[in-house]
Amino acid sequence: MKEFISIQKLAIKKAKDDGVREGKMQEKLEIAKNLLLSNVDIEVISRTTSLSVKQIKDLKSVVFEKD
C-alpha cells in the first residue's frame, strides 16, 4: 500500500510539474505574440523569451495568418 501511495504522489508531482511547464510556455508565447504585434525584431523576442527563432517564426505565421 505504501508503494502505491508513493507512486501516486510521484504521479501527482509530475502532473503538477508538467502543468507549470505548460503554463510557462503559454506565458512566453503570449509575450512573444504581443512583441510581434508591436513589430519587435524576432531576434530580440528570442533573447527576451528564450524561445527559438523558429518557434517565433511559427507563431508569427499563425498570428498574421490571412483569413
Number of C-alpha atoms within 10 A of each C-alpha: 6 7 8 9 10 11 12 12 12 12 12 12 12 12 12 12 12 12 12 12 12 12 12 12 15 12 13 18 17 14 15 25 20 14 16 19 12 9 10 13 10 19 12 13 22 17 11 13 16 13 17 14 15 11 14 20 13 11 17 16 11 11 13 11 8 6 3
